[in-house]
Structures are given as C-alpha cells and as structure tokens.
Amino acid sequence: MSACDGFTRSEALRHGVASAGRGLPSIEPGMPTPAGTGLTRRSMLLRSAGLGLSVYGASKLGLGALQEGVAQAAQSEEHAAAECIASWVTDFTADLAKVTVPLLVIHGDSDGTVPLEVSGQRSHEAVSGSELHEVEQGPHGINVSHADEFNRVLLAFLAK
C-alpha cells in the first residue's frame, strides 16, 4: 500500500504543496513570478507537483517524497530552476570523453522519462571502465523509489 492510497490526484497535490510550504516565506501578491511564465510561485509548485505525480506515479512516489520534492523546489531561486529545466534538452554526450575517474551509472530499466537505452546505457558505453547497474522495475527517480538498492550499490562502488 502506498502513502498516496486513499487520496485522489488533486487531494495529493493540495496536501503535498500545503505540507511542503509550511515554514517557508509566504507568497505575497506582487512577488516576482518565474520569468516569462505568468505563473505565481505557488502555481509553479503545483504544476511541478503534478508533473511529479505524472512522471513517478502516486503509487511509486509516495506522498512523503512528493512533499519533500515540492519543499526542495520551493527553496530554489527562480533563475536557477529555469536554467536547470532548460538544460534537460542539452546534449552533454561530448563531455563523457573527458571523464577520467571511475564512473558508476545507476539507471532504472523502466524509466519512462529518460529511458535506459538513450541515457544510462549510452553513458556507460561512452566511458571506458565504467560500471552500469540496472535497477529492475526502476522508474525515473530510483534514488527515491528504490532507495535501499540505490544506496547499497553506490556505497559498494565508493568502498572500492
């Protein structure tokens, strides 16, 4: 049973954003909106939370992880957040040739957002001597959905 069971999608969104926003500065009328979006900071967070539910799925993500993600997003500076999102379509493949340290690639085999075949597998193949660990049934966000396995594999790699 998931932490989101018993909640509709909209209830989970409202609850996640309300809980995550506790203790943060209030959003006042007239505060700047994320550049060029016409959105208030609160509506930006709501849309981000909705994206989280659609990408991860409420049953895999859990309400606590949703709240944590929204709280983290609420702390970001708008320009940095926008630049981060803009970088999602940048091709960094050429940078892989510059990697000279041991590399561990951990990727879910069920990532519908950034599929293993077009990201993790290619990164592993591009860096000589790298290691690839595929997380079975791992969606986007395996550090949350498969935290125990992710941490175990990472710690074993770092201990080498």
C-alpha positions as CSV (number, residue, x, y, z in Angstrom):
1,M,0.0,0.0,0.0
2,S,1.3,3.4,-1.0
3,A,1.3,6.6,1.1
4,C,-0.9,8.1,-1.6
5,D,-3.6,5.4,-1.4
6,G,-6.9,6.9,-0.5
7,F,-6.1,10.3,-2.0
8,T,-7.3,11.5,-5.3
9,R,-4.6,13.1,-7.5
10,S,-5.8,16.6,-6.7
11,E,-6.0,15.9,-3.0
12,A,-2.4,14.5,-3.0
13,L,-1.3,17.7,-4.9
14,R,-3.0,20.0,-2.5
15,H,-1.8,18.2,0.6
16,G,1.7,17.9,-0.7
17,V,2.1,21.5,-1.6
18,A,0.4,22.7,1.6
19,S,2.6,20.5,3.8
20,A,5.8,21.3,1.9
21,G,5.1,25.0,2.1
22,R,5.0,25.1,5.9
23,G,7.8,27.2,7.4
24,L,8.6,28.8,4.0
25,P,8.1,32.5,3.4
26,S,4.6,33.2,2.3
27,I,3.8,34.1,-1.3
28,E,2.6,37.6,-1.3
29,P,0.8,39.4,-4.1
30,G,3.2,41.3,-6.2
31,M,6.1,38.9,-5.7
32,P,8.1,38.2,-8.9
33,T,6.9,35.2,-10.9
34,P,9.2,32.8,-12.6
35,A,10.5,34.6,-15.7
36,G,8.2,34.6,-18.7
37,T,5.7,32.1,-17.3
38,G,3.0,34.3,-15.9
39,L,2.8,31.8,-13.0
40,T,2.9,32.6,-9.4
41,R,5.4,30.7,-7.3
42,R,2.6,28.7,-5.8
43,S,1.1,27.7,-9.2
44,M,4.6,26.8,-10.4
45,L,5.0,24.5,-7.4
46,L,1.6,23.0,-8.0
47,R,2.4,22.3,-11.6
48,S,5.8,20.8,-10.6
49,A,4.0,18.5,-8.1
50,G,1.5,17.5,-10.8
51,L,4.5,16.6,-13.1
52,G,6.0,14.6,-10.2
53,L,2.8,12.6,-9.9
54,S,2.5,12.0,-13.6
55,V,6.2,11.0,-14.0
56,Y,6.6,8.9,-10.9
57,G,3.0,7.8,-10.3
58,A,1.5,8.3,-6.9
59,S,1.9,4.6,-6.0
60,K,5.7,4.7,-6.7
61,L,6.4,8.1,-5.3
62,G,4.5,8.3,-2.1
63,L,3.1,11.4,-0.5
64,G,6.2,12.0,1.7
65,A,8.5,12.1,-1.3
66,L,6.1,14.4,-3.1
67,Q,6.1,16.8,-0.2
68,E,9.9,16.6,0.0
69,G,10.3,17.4,-3.7
70,V,7.9,20.4,-3.5
71,A,9.7,21.7,-0.4
72,Q,13.1,21.5,-2.2
73,A,11.6,23.2,-5.3
74,A,10.2,26.0,-3.0
75,Q,13.8,26.8,-1.8
76,S,15.2,27.2,-5.3
77,E,15.9,30.6,-6.9
78,E,13.7,31.0,-9.9
79,H,16.5,31.7,-12.4
80,A,18.5,28.6,-11.3
81,A,15.3,26.5,-11.5
82,A,14.6,27.7,-15.0
83,E,18.2,27.2,-16.2
84,C,18.1,23.6,-14.8
85,I,15.0,22.8,-16.7
86,A,16.4,24.4,-19.9
87,S,19.5,22.1,-19.6
88,W,17.3,19.0,-19.9
89,V,17.4,19.3,-23.7
90,T,21.2,20.0,-23.8
91,D,23.3,17.1,-25.2
92,F,26.2,16.6,-22.9
93,T,27.5,13.4,-24.7
94,A,30.8,15.0,-25.8
95,D,31.6,15.7,-22.1
96,L,31.7,12.0,-21.4
97,A,35.0,11.7,-23.3
98,K,36.5,14.0,-20.6
99,V,35.7,11.6,-17.7
100,T,38.9,10.2,-16.3
101,V,37.7,8.9,-12.9
102,P,35.8,5.7,-12.0
103,L,32.2,6.1,-13.1
104,L,29.1,4.2,-11.8
105,V,25.9,4.6,-13.8
106,I,22.7,3.6,-11.9
107,H,19.6,3.6,-14.0
108,G,16.1,2.1,-13.8
109,D,15.1,-0.3,-16.6
110,S,11.5,1.1,-16.5
111,D,12.4,4.9,-16.7
112,G,9.7,6.3,-19.0
113,T,11.1,9.8,-18.7
114,V,14.8,9.2,-19.6
115,P,14.9,5.6,-20.9
116,L,17.9,3.5,-20.0
117,E,18.8,2.8,-23.7
118,V,19.1,6.5,-24.6
119,S,20.9,7.7,-21.4
120,G,22.4,5.3,-18.8
121,Q,23.4,2.6,-21.4
122,R,25.0,5.2,-23.7
123,S,26.8,6.9,-20.8
124,H,28.2,3.5,-19.7
125,E,29.3,2.6,-23.2
126,A,31.0,6.0,-23.8
127,V,33.2,5.8,-20.7
128,S,35.8,3.1,-20.7
129,G,35.9,1.1,-17.5
130,S,32.6,2.4,-16.2
131,E,30.1,0.2,-14.3
132,L,26.4,0.0,-15.1
133,H,23.8,-1.1,-12.5
134,E,20.3,-1.6,-13.9
135,V,17.6,-1.3,-11.3
136,E,14.8,-3.8,-12.1
137,Q,11.4,-2.1,-12.5
138,G,13.2,1.2,-11.7
139,P,11.2,4.3,-12.8
140,H,12.6,7.8,-13.1
141,G,13.7,8.8,-9.6
142,I,15.2,5.4,-8.4
143,N,17.0,7.2,-5.6
144,V,13.6,7.6,-4.1
145,S,11.6,4.6,-5.3
146,H,14.5,2.1,-4.8
147,A,16.5,4.0,-2.2
148,D,17.9,0.9,-0.4
149,E,19.2,-0.7,-3.6
150,F,20.5,2.7,-4.9
151,N,22.4,3.4,-1.6
152,R,23.7,-0.2,-1.3
153,V,25.1,-0.1,-4.9
154,L,26.5,3.4,-4.5
155,L,28.2,2.6,-1.2
156,A,29.7,-0.6,-2.5
157,F,31.2,1.3,-5.5
158,L,32.6,4.1,-3.3
159,A,34.2,1.4,-1.0
160,K,36.3,0.1,-3.9
